[in-house]
Amino acid sequence: MTYVVTESCVRCRYTDCVEVCPVDCFHGGPTMLVIDPQECIDCAVCVAECPVDAIYPDDEVPADQQDFIALNARLAQQWPVINRREDAPADAADWESVTDKRDQIEE
């Protein structure tokens, strides 16, 4: 099992989860974070740190977000590792309750 960052992270891009990760499995893109499934050790410490509840075990990803499993694996190969907390985007709070944000993912 591995953990997966889902749609709630898009445009929020909070990095609280990154600081607690013991293996640096997070990768950061312009509008969201992803988890590298090859690096994740399934410790789950990141889950409680995510203020928008965007992180799920791969076997509990909601049905309408299953595509984020492959998206995390693919984008983790493209984006750089992020292992320090960064400021969230200035408009992050505006995006917290927005659903259907896939079109906001910038690769």
C-alpha positions as CSV (number, residue, x, y, z in Angstrom):
1,M,0.0,0.0,0.0
2,T,1.0,3.6,-0.6
3,Y,-0.6,6.9,0.0
4,V,-2.0,9.2,-2.7
5,V,-2.6,12.9,-2.9
6,T,-6.0,13.6,-4.4
7,E,-7.9,16.5,-5.9
8,S,-8.4,18.5,-2.7
9,C,-4.7,19.4,-2.9
10,V,-5.1,21.1,-6.2
11,R,-4.6,24.9,-6.0
12,C,-4.3,24.6,-2.2
13,R,-0.9,23.0,-2.2
14,Y,-0.4,23.1,1.6
15,T,2.9,21.5,2.5
16,D,2.4,20.6,6.2
17,C,2.5,17.0,5.1
18,V,6.0,17.4,3.6
19,E,7.7,18.3,6.9
20,V,6.6,15.1,8.7
21,C,7.5,12.7,5.9
22,P,10.5,10.6,7.0
23,V,11.5,9.5,3.4
24,D,11.0,12.5,1.2
25,C,8.4,10.9,-1.0
26,F,6.6,14.2,-1.8
27,H,7.1,15.9,-5.1
28,G,5.9,19.4,-5.8
29,G,4.4,20.8,-8.9
30,P,3.0,24.3,-9.7
31,T,-0.5,23.6,-8.3
32,M,-0.3,20.5,-6.1
33,L,1.8,17.8,-4.5
34,V,2.1,14.2,-5.3
35,I,3.5,11.1,-3.5
36,D,6.0,8.8,-5.2
37,P,4.6,5.3,-4.6
38,Q,8.1,3.8,-4.9
39,E,9.4,5.9,-2.0
40,C,6.3,6.0,0.3
41,I,6.8,3.7,3.3
42,D,3.1,3.7,4.3
43,C,3.7,5.4,7.6
44,A,0.6,7.6,7.4
45,V,2.0,10.5,9.3
46,C,1.2,12.8,6.4
47,V,-2.5,12.1,6.5
48,A,-3.2,13.9,9.8
49,E,-1.1,16.9,8.7
50,C,-3.1,17.7,5.6
51,P,-5.5,20.5,6.3
52,V,-7.7,19.7,3.3
53,D,-7.9,15.9,3.8
54,A,-6.3,15.2,0.4
55,I,-4.2,12.2,1.3
56,Y,-5.6,8.6,1.3
57,P,-4.2,5.1,1.3
58,D,-4.3,3.8,-2.2
59,D,-7.0,1.2,-1.4
60,E,-9.3,4.0,0.1
61,V,-9.1,6.6,-2.6
62,P,-12.6,7.7,-3.4
63,A,-14.1,6.1,-6.6
64,D,-14.3,9.4,-8.4
65,Q,-10.6,10.0,-7.7
66,Q,-9.0,6.7,-8.7
67,D,-7.2,8.4,-11.6
68,F,-5.0,10.2,-9.0
69,I,-3.2,7.0,-8.2
70,A,-1.7,6.9,-11.7
71,L,-1.3,10.7,-11.7
72,N,0.8,10.6,-8.5
73,A,3.1,7.9,-9.9
74,R,3.5,9.7,-13.2
75,L,4.1,13.3,-11.9
76,A,6.4,12.1,-9.1
77,Q,8.8,11.1,-11.9
78,Q,8.6,14.6,-13.4
79,W,8.4,17.0,-10.4
80,P,11.2,17.7,-7.9
81,V,11.3,16.3,-4.4
82,I,10.0,18.7,-1.8
83,N,11.1,18.1,1.7
84,R,10.5,21.5,3.4
85,R,7.4,23.4,4.2
86,E,6.7,26.2,1.9
87,D,4.1,29.0,2.0
88,A,0.8,28.0,0.5
89,P,-0.4,30.0,-2.5
90,A,-2.0,33.3,-1.4
91,D,-5.4,32.2,-2.7
92,A,-5.2,28.6,-1.2
93,A,-8.1,29.2,1.2
94,D,-10.3,30.2,-1.7
95,W,-9.8,26.8,-3.3
96,E,-10.4,24.6,-0.2
97,S,-14.0,24.0,-0.8
98,V,-13.9,23.9,-4.6
99,T,-14.5,20.5,-6.2
100,D,-13.7,19.3,-9.7
101,K,-10.3,21.0,-9.9
102,R,-8.6,18.6,-12.3
103,D,-8.5,21.3,-15.0
104,Q,-6.3,23.4,-12.6
105,I,-3.5,20.8,-12.5
106,E,-0.4,22.3,-14.2
107,E,2.2,19.8,-15.2
